[in-house]
């Protein structure tokens, strides 16, 4: 265009001003057409996302309220697995015969307020055990019960209200810090939120945020560090005050300092609460009253962390003496598994 314009100016067919005006107008014409192309690209992305959301909404949950299910009363948290076997079922019916049993006849009991650590190699079935408690899946055979009642007899909503979960990756939502702590609670008051944050060692850093508890968190809490996100999750568990607590690798991926702060907060949280801990963190495992070692979906060793640390077996090979002689735990009652002796 410019070449042609210069040639025309040279020949005297148009003036230099006309050429400049022409170039400017051409640019103006291209701007909206470029915008149309980029908007069209966005429409394409939107259509693809809508399809995926539709697919998700159309999925039927595998676990639903059983006929005759009733709301759970306030539970004390006596958790028992009796002869539980389970295998993940492929989504397509054609693959039904390919169900691989992941848990084999698991039986154990956690007394109210007791802290039990599930440890074992990757793929042993630790997370699967934990997922059966709030009924993310139902066992193929055997019974998971809380306070002596099969969890299938409770409505899902009332059961899940009484089981708090702290995972490796905490799901924070776009909203304020206070809203994220009080997530799932009806009519939370700010005093309760601040108290929970204090117990979770989160109050200090929250107060230092630009708007304190009213600070907006980005999607997935991207503006916070891993350790801070975990402490928000712990505060969330404090607010819920559920009688059963599940901690699935809550310190994995954190640097030692953040992990230390998270473990300190968890020590307070698990005190007096029926807790299942899944962790490779020796400090956290040392907080347990009892350890169950899982291998290929079977319980292969059981005992207090201190005793197991001194006994040849899978626990000692996983943790060595790291657990023996650590800090004393705060679990309700019972002999302290790590406070005395150790090391020798
Ligand atoms: P890790 O320490 O790596 O988290 P884990 O002991 O918690 O391991 P699980 O996550 O319970 O083990 O997995 C037990 C077995 O079940 C593994 O073989 C795993 O591949 C399989 N598994 C886990 N989740 C699913 C799933 N959603 N669908 C199918 N198989 C699964």
Boltz pocket constraint, residues with backbone or C-beta under 6 A from the ligand:
constraints:
  - pocket:
      binder: B
      contacts: [[A, 88], [A, 102], [A, 120], [A, 121], [A, 122], [A, 123], [A, 124], [A, 125], [A, 126], [A, 127], [A, 128], [A, 129]]
      max_distance: 6.0
